[in-house]
């Protein structure tokens, strides 16, 4: 059996309120187009610059769910890490993300629920020191 710590994860007993981790990624046009292909979301707001220029954003923006997926990365690979499972995730989109911007996905432990081996996490995505996505996740940790 593999010890989850060998994959850089934490056991429930190692978690503490206030712990946090960050994953960053600069979003490329290829990322956007691949996400569109996988998700089927071909909204011209994301793919058609001419159309997107006529909108309030003045140009194409990255899919909100592509940005949100970076939270899954930080939670599933860093904190708590491999082996944890999502129970729930809330998302509040605050500002658009554009191709070429670096997104910092951050998860912070805000509550531990020992009887269920769950952790409640404050989740955020940040671009240029501005919160572009805010939310909360509940994750289940393995025994």
Secondary structure, 3 states (H helix, E strand, C coil): CCCHHHHCCCCHHHCCCCCEEEEEEECCHHHHHHHHHHHCCCCHHHHCHHHHCCCCCCCCCCCHHHHHHHHHHHHHHCCCCCCCEEEEEEEEECCCCCCCCEEEEEEEEEEEEHHHCEEEEEEEEEECCEEEEEEEEEEECCC
